Amino acid sequence: MLNESAQAYWRANLRLVAFCLAIWFLVSYVFGILMVEQLNTFQLGGYKLGFWFAQQGSIYTFVILIFFYAWRMSVLDRKYDVHED
């Protein structure tokens, strides 16, 4: 892989990681801790939404982000021709 292509691949990877971490931070810290009182005015499955985000939402989001990251990395690998066949 050419040096310029390798740098572009690495930048794209870092942007993807930063995006995933920002989403995870938003769901786990902001929704689960900072906005818990506002979210508790709503209910999801019989539980207050703030409680749900703190207990379940961040875990579900993390699992979804794992699959999203794997899918996007597959797309990036093919774009920069570093994929495995």
C-alpha positions, 0 to 999 in steps of 0.5 A: 500500500502506498504511503499516501493511501495508508495514511488515508486509510488510517485517517478513515479508521480513526474517524470511524473509531471516534464516531463510535466512541462518541455515540457510546459516550452519548448513550452511556454517559449523557443519557445514562447519567447526565440526562437521567432525570429528564429521561425518567419521565418516559417509560420503556417496557415498564421501566423508566427510560433513564434507568433503562439507558443506564442498565441496558441501553449502553450495553445494547448500543455497544454490541450494535457498534461492534457490528457497525464497526466491523461492517464499516471496516469491511467497506474501508478495507475494500475501498483501500484494497486491503481486504482479505478474500 
